[in-house]
């Protein structure tokens, strides 16, 4: 496959704009900020720009001082930025909060089946009994894996793996190898049965990152690698050839093209080396075209529940800036710089 072609300095300038715009948003201690700040931390690690991490630090310090809200499975995604902060600063307050969130997941988070986390959000209005949503792979499964690796805590690490394998078992379509958005364990079905772009990006990015942490001589590595391999093989064949993006329902070309899911999928493709360069090259152009001059990532679908049908997904609005759009795009741009710095 031909080498990727892009201007490294231009990518750095775009990252600057996206980071700046991200910090002109307001976030609570919940998953929109969790994904946004994950992307900022990825940008910090790829560029070495201390000012990126300092902005995250200021936000986190203020929120820790105010006291944590009630924890949820989605809310622990803030822990991704805490892991970066602790690694950079060694300040114990970050580690204390990381442990608090990991202990919440271990002891208090609602589970079903083989220990799969039930999807929970910071709301008394919405309840999803015995439902697994693919988002959880990133929000909590990946977090536990990272905490386990950092602290040498095999209990956290194994619980993270349990989330990867459990979600694969109930969400990966054995025919298409795409991931469904959700699973209802009580009804025994995938609800609307939709292969949602951002959901597939949560799975792909999470598994790609896991392969950097899981020892290759463990059977778990082969399980995750096989799931990701087959998923990416399916996804590249569904890329829109004109734009280089993916549709919000990845196997429905009548659904809108969507930026955040495309960025997460493309980030996972980058981790596979030169194998997918011709698809990634198209994605670079498509994603850059959707970043406004002020750093707003456009064409990002709003927060999306498991909708009743395909029409519900097609109708999700995408005209406003979203934290997950900023974060997943930053993760992709940061991975581009890593590829440039460490070519395969």
Secondary structure, 3 states (H helix, E strand, C coil): CCCCCCCHHHHHHHHHHHHHHHCCCCCCCCHHHHHHHHHHHHHHHHHCCHHHHHHHHHHHHHHHHHCCCCCCCCHHHHHHHHHHHHHHHCCHHHHHHHHHHHHHHHHCCCEECCCEECCCCCCCCCCCCCEEECHHHHHHHHHHHHHHHHHCCHHHHHHHHHHHHHHHHHHECCCCCCECCEEECCCCECCCCCCEHHHHHHHHHHHHHHCCCCCCCCHHHHHHHHHHHHHHHHHHCCCCCCCCCEECECCCCCCCEEHHHHHHHHHHHHCCHHHHHHHHHHHHHHHHCCECCCCCECCCCCCCCCCCCHHHHHCCCCCCCCHHHHHHHHHHHHHHHHHHHCCC
